[in-house]
């Protein structure tokens, strides 16, 4: 390949297959433009090209065909998405983004998709390879080439950068936002992997960054997003919870909070990623979050088969409702059965009709009266919360010039942690086994107790690592019952919850 100054259009064999697919997409898009769709942006992109800067800095990009200057989005892939071609990501990226732009959900922009995972073929799967993308200055070199016009002369150099990605790319987007907060002000982490910030069992910080290094843009026009699907492996909502928690501890005077989207019922796949990336891009354009109806309308398929989104229609509708008191349409928690695990982040969204709406979330407990919430999003339609108390109640006051209305109060219950045994409920004498809490988080401490069903009652466990989420035991007693108290200190207050009990018997 040639250097960036003479951008190559030669693709290796796997990429040729991707181009074939994209050409097929282009053919599919060569139909009559639907009524009302912005013809200028109906096919904002008609080709995907490669770039190369030096030996270890390459990837793909799309530039709008129309003349003009455009902002830049860096879109980072997940692990394996450049080694298994073609993928849903590559097949769908151009078609999907064309659609969102044509329908008015996002502005035309230059989309750059760096190959972040490969240092050498031998370390493709190494976590350090993605970190090297930033620490080895590959991203900085890419930004410099974009700024100075070597990449393309269509870059709007007056605009700051946006960075988004999914899975391992989600962690990379967070890392880039932390490393370059003055340049990358919009950060979207879709189902991020564990490696942005993590603490091992010994308390060692083993992720890309240390807690003391975590920071994001303080710009008033910055946007931070994070999300996960409801059917993804437990590690992904756990990652989201951990990243939100550590940011809340170190954000200081940064006025920007993460908005959270975690209501789409799917796994770790393109359908989830697509909705998360759309949520982020919509948020950066309109400075508000999309409704579930808008998300599904934009992401349900790749065909332009319905009328585009037109913000002026909302303005006309609002004008006719200027004298109407708001009407509450729905209040929806992102969790099932209004039940949340200790330390789990979740959202409550209120949908209301009316013009010039303002929101104020309130909370109470059985012991405390109503008070104004200080949680992220407390003055928006969607508030982000964390499971801590046995039961807490929320409501939202929605108002405009014509008056105000309150939602019904929503009770949120703290789930009782469950315990599981590696041997079921019976163990042989001398057999090794474990008992684990299903609520696991490095922010928590665990206090285990046992009861041999004698006159001594409950006693604190003394086995090794009895302050961890898993006990390592040996069959010794005819019958013994365990339970665990989980303690969480959030920096201001201490919260506890006691697990279910589990009884293990040792048949004679």
Residue pairs with C-beta under 8 A, 6 or more apart in sequence:
1 8
1 10
1 50
1 52
1 58
2 8
2 52
3 52
3 53
3 54
4 51
4 52
4 53
4 145
4 150
4 151
5 150
7 49
7 50
7 51
8 49
8 50
8 51
8 52
9 49
9 50
10 50
11 18
11 19
11 50
14 85
14 86
15 50
15 85
17 85
17 86
18 48
18 85
18 86
18 90
18 91
19 48
21 86
21 90
21 91
22 47
22 48
22 90
22 91
22 94
25 91
25 94
25 95
26 43
26 46
28 95
29 42
29 43
29 95
29 98
33 39
33 42
33 304
34 304
34 305
34 306
34 307
35 307
36 307
36 308
36 310
37 102
37 103
37 304
37 308
38 101
38 102
38 103
38 104
38 308
40 66
41 64
41 66
41 98
41 101
41 102
41 108
42 98
42 102
42 304
43 65
43 98
43 102
44 64
44 65
44 66
44 97
44 98
44 101
44 102
44 108
45 62
45 63
45 64
45 65
45 94
45 97
45 98
45 111
46 65
47 62
48 60
48 61
48 62
48 93
48 94
49 60
49 61
49 62
49 63
50 58
50 59
50 60
50 61
51 58
51 59
51 60
51 61
51 112
51 151
52 58
53 138
53 141
53 142
53 145
54 141
56 118
56 119
56 136
56 138
57 114
57 138
57 141
57 142
58 114
58 115
59 112
59 113
59 114
59 115
60 90
60 112
60 113
60 115
61 110
61 111
61 112
61 113
61 151
61 152
62 93
62 94
62 97
62 110
62 111
63 70
63 110
63 152
63 154
64 70
64 108
64 109
64 110
64 154
66 108
68 108
68 154
69 154
69 155
69 156
69 157
70 108
70 109
70 110
70 154
70 155
70 156
71 107
71 109
71 110
71 156
71 159
71 160
71 161
71 162
72 109
72 110
72 111
72 112
72 146
72 155
72 156
72 159
72 161
72 162
73 109
73 110
73 111
73 112
73 161
73 162
73 163
73 164
73 281
74 112
74 113
74 114
74 139
74 142
74 161
74 162
74 163
74 164
74 165
74 173
74 176
74 184
75 93
75 111
75 112
75 113
75 164
75 165
75 169
75 277
76 113
76 114
76 116
76 163
76 164
76 165
76 166
76 168
76 169
76 170
76 172
76 173
76 176
77 89
77 113
77 115
77 116
77 117
77 165
77 166
77 168
77 169
78 89
78 165
78 166
78 167
78 168
78 169
78 170
78 193
78 273
79 117
79 125
79 167
79 168
79 193
81 87
81 89
81 90
81 169
82 115
82 117
82 118
83 124
88 269
88 270
89 270
89 273
92 270
92 274
92 302
93 111
93 113
95 302
96 274
96 299
96 302
97 106
97 111
99 298
99 302
99 303
99 304
100 106
100 278
100 281
100 298
101 107
101 108
102 304
102 308
103 298
103 304
103 308
103 309
104 308
104 309
104 310
104 311
105 278
105 281
105 282
105 285
105 294
105 298
105 309
106 281
106 282
106 285
107 285
109 162
110 152
110 154
110 155
112 142
112 146
112 151
114 133
114 138
114 139
114 142
116 129
116 130
116 133
116 168
116 169
116 172
117 124
117 125
117 129
117 130
117 133
117 168
118 124
118 129
119 126
119 128
119 129
119 132
123 129
127 195
130 168
130 171
130 172
130 175
130 195
130 208
131 175
131 195
131 208
132 138
133 139
133 172
134 140
134 172
134 175
134 176
134 179
134 208
139 176
139 179
139 180
140 180
142 151
143 161
143 180
143 183
145 151
146 152
146 155
146 161
147 155
147 157
149 155
160 183
160 184
160 185
160 186
160 217
160 219
161 180
161 183
161 184
161 185
161 186
162 184
162 185
162 186
162 187
162 188
162 284
163 173
163 176
163 177
163 184
163 186
163 187
163 188
164 170
164 173
164 186
164 187
164 188
164 189
164 190
164 225
164 277
164 280
164 281
165 171
165 172
165 173
165 188
165 189
165 190
165 192
166 190
166 191
166 192
166 273
166 276
166 277
167 190
167 191
167 192
167 193
167 268
167 273
168 193
168 195
169 190
170 188
170 189
170 190
170 191
170 192
170 193
170 226
171 189
171 192
171 193
171 194
171 195
171 196
171 207
171 208
173 187
173 188
173 189
173 192
174 187
174 189
174 192
174 196
174 208
174 243
175 196
175 208
175 209
176 184
176 187
177 184
177 187
177 216
177 217
177 224
178 209
178 213
178 214
178 215
178 216
181 215
181 216
181 217
181 218
182 217
184 217
185 217
185 219
185 221
185 222
185 223
186 222
186 223
186 224
186 280
186 284
187 216
187 217
187 223
187 224
187 225
188 223
188 225
188 226
188 276
188 277
188 280
188 281
188 284
189 196
189 225
189 226
189 227
189 243
190 227
190 272
190 273
190 276
190 277
190 280
191 227
191 228
191 229
191 232
191 236
191 240
191 268
191 272
191 273
191 276
192 226
192 236
192 239
192 240
192 243
193 235
193 236
193 239
194 207
194 235
194 239
195 207
195 208
196 207
196 208
196 209
196 239
196 243
197 205
197 207
197 208
197 209
197 210
197 211
197 214
197 242
197 243
197 246
198 205
198 206
198 207
198 242
198 442
199 205
199 206
199 442
200 206
201 468
205 211
211 246
211 249
211 250
212 250
214 246
214 247
214 250
215 250
215 254
216 222
216 224
216 247
216 251
216 254
216 256
217 256
218 253
218 254
218 255
218 256
219 256
220 255
222 256
223 256
223 259
223 280
223 283
223 284
223 287
224 256
224 257
224 258
224 259
225 258
225 259
225 260
225 261
225 276
225 279
225 280
225 283
226 240
226 243
226 244
226 258
226 259
226 260
227 240
227 260
227 261
227 262
227 276
227 279
227 280
228 236
228 237
228 239
228 240
228 262
228 272
228 276
229 236
229 262
229 264
229 265
229 266
229 267
229 268
229 269
229 272
230 262
230 263
230 264
230 265
230 266
230 334
231 265
231 266
231 267
232 266
232 267
232 268
232 272
233 267
233 268
236 268
237 262
237 344
237 345
238 440
238 441
240 260
240 262
240 345
241 343
241 344
241 345
241 386
241 441
242 441
242 442
242 443
243 258
244 258
244 260
244 345
244 384
244 386
245 343
245 345
245 386
245 443
245 490
247 258
248 491
249 491
251 257
257 376
257 377
257 384
258 376
258 384
259 279
259 283
259 289
259 376
259 377
259 382
259 384
260 334
260 345
260 346
260 347
260 382
260 384
261 275
261 276
261 279
261 289
261 347
262 334
262 345
262 346
262 347
263 292
263 332
263 334
263 347
264 271
264 272
264 275
264 276
264 295
266 272
271 299
274 299
275 295
275 299
278 290
278 295
278 298
278 299
279 289
279 290
279 295
282 289
282 290
282 294
282 298
283 289
283 290
286 311
288 380
288 381
289 380
289 381
289 382
290 298
291 351
294 309
297 306
297 309
298 309
318 354
318 355
318 356
319 355
321 353
321 354
321 355
322 355
322 356
322 401
322 402
323 402
324 354
324 355
324 402
325 354
325 400
325 402
325 403
325 404
325 405
326 352
326 353
326 354
326 357
326 398
326 399
326 400
326 402
326 403
326 404
326 405
327 352
327 353
327 354
327 405
328 350
328 351
328 352
328 398
328 405
328 407
329 351
329 352
329 353
330 349
330 350
330 351
331 348
331 349
331 350
331 351
331 396
331 407
331 408
331 410
332 348
332 349
332 350
332 351
333 346
333 347
333 348
333 410
333 412
334 346
334 347
334 348
334 349
335 344
335 346
335 412
337 413
338 410
338 411
338 412
338 413
339 412
339 413
339 414
339 415
340 346
340 385
340 387
340 412
340 413
340 414
340 415
341 387
341 414
341 415
341 417
341 439
342 387
342 388
342 414
342 415
342 417
342 439
342 441
342 444
342 486
342 488
342 495
342 497
343 386
343 387
343 388
343 439
343 441
343 443
343 444
343 488
344 386
344 387
345 384
345 385
345 386
345 387
346 384
346 385
346 386
346 387
346 412
347 377
347 382
347 383
347 384
347 385
348 361
348 382
348 383
348 385
348 394
348 396
348 410
349 381
349 382
350 359
350 381
350 382
350 396
350 398
350 407
351 381
352 381
352 398
352 405
354 398
354 400
354 402
355 400
356 400
356 401
357 381
357 398
357 399
357 400
358 379
358 398
358 399
358 400
359 379
359 380
359 381
359 396
359 397
359 398
360 372
360 378
360 379
360 396
360 397
360 399
361 372
361 373
361 375
361 377
361 378
361 379
361 383
361 394
361 395
361 396
361 397
362 370
362 371
362 372
362 373
362 394
362 395
362 396
362 397
363 370
363 371
363 373
363 392
363 393
363 394
364 370
364 371
364 392
364 393
364 409
365 389
365 391
365 392
365 393
366 391
370 395
372 378
373 383
373 394
375 383
375 384
375 385
375 386
376 383
376 384
377 383
377 384
381 396
383 394
383 396
385 394
385 412
386 490
387 412
387 414
387 415
388 414
388 488
388 490
388 493
388 495
389 414
389 495
390 413
390 414
390 497
391 411
391 412
391 413
391 414
392 411
392 412
393 409
393 410
393 411
393 412
394 409
394 410
394 412
395 406
395 407
395 408
395 409
395 410
396 406
396 407
397 404
397 405
397 406
398 404
398 405
398 406
398 407
399 405
414 497
415 439
416 497
416 498
416 499
416 500
417 437
417 438
417 439
417 484
417 486
417 497
417 498
417 499
417 500
418 437
418 438
418 499
418 500
419 435
419 436
419 437
419 438
419 482
419 483
419 484
419 499
419 500
419 501
419 502
420 435
420 436
420 438
420 502
421 433
421 434
421 435
421 502
421 504
422 433
422 434
422 435
422 436
423 431
423 433
423 504
425 502
425 503
425 504
425 505
426 504
426 505
426 506
426 507
427 433
427 475
427 504
427 505
427 506
428 475
428 506
429 475
429 476
429 506
430 474
430 475
430 476
431 474
431 475
432 472
432 473
432 474
432 475
433 473
433 474
433 475
433 504
434 470
434 471
434 472
434 473
435 470
435 471
435 473
435 482
435 502
435 504
436 469
436 470
436 471
437 446
437 469
437 470
437 484
437 486
437 499
439 469
439 486
439 497
439 499
440 469
441 488
443 488
443 489
444 469
444 486
444 487
444 488
445 467
445 486
445 487
446 466
446 467
446 468
446 469
446 484
446 485
446 486
446 487
447 460
447 466
447 467
447 484
447 485
447 486
447 487
448 460
448 461
448 463
448 466
448 471
448 482
448 483
448 484
449 458
449 459
449 460
449 461
449 482
449 483
449 484
449 485
450 458
450 459
450 461
450 480
450 481
450 482
451 457
451 458
451 459
451 480
451 481
451 482
451 483
452 477
452 479
452 480
453 479
453 480
453 481
458 483
460 466
461 471
461 482
463 471
463 472
463 473
464 472
465 471
465 472
471 482
473 504
475 504
475 506
476 506
477 506
478 505
478 506
478 508
479 503
479 504
479 505
479 506
480 503
480 504
481 501
481 502
481 503
481 504
482 501
482 502
482 503
482 504
483 498
483 499
483 500
483 501
483 502
484 498
484 499
485 496
485 497
485 498
485 499
486 496
486 497
486 498
486 499
487 494
487 495
487 496
488 494
488 495
488 496
489 495
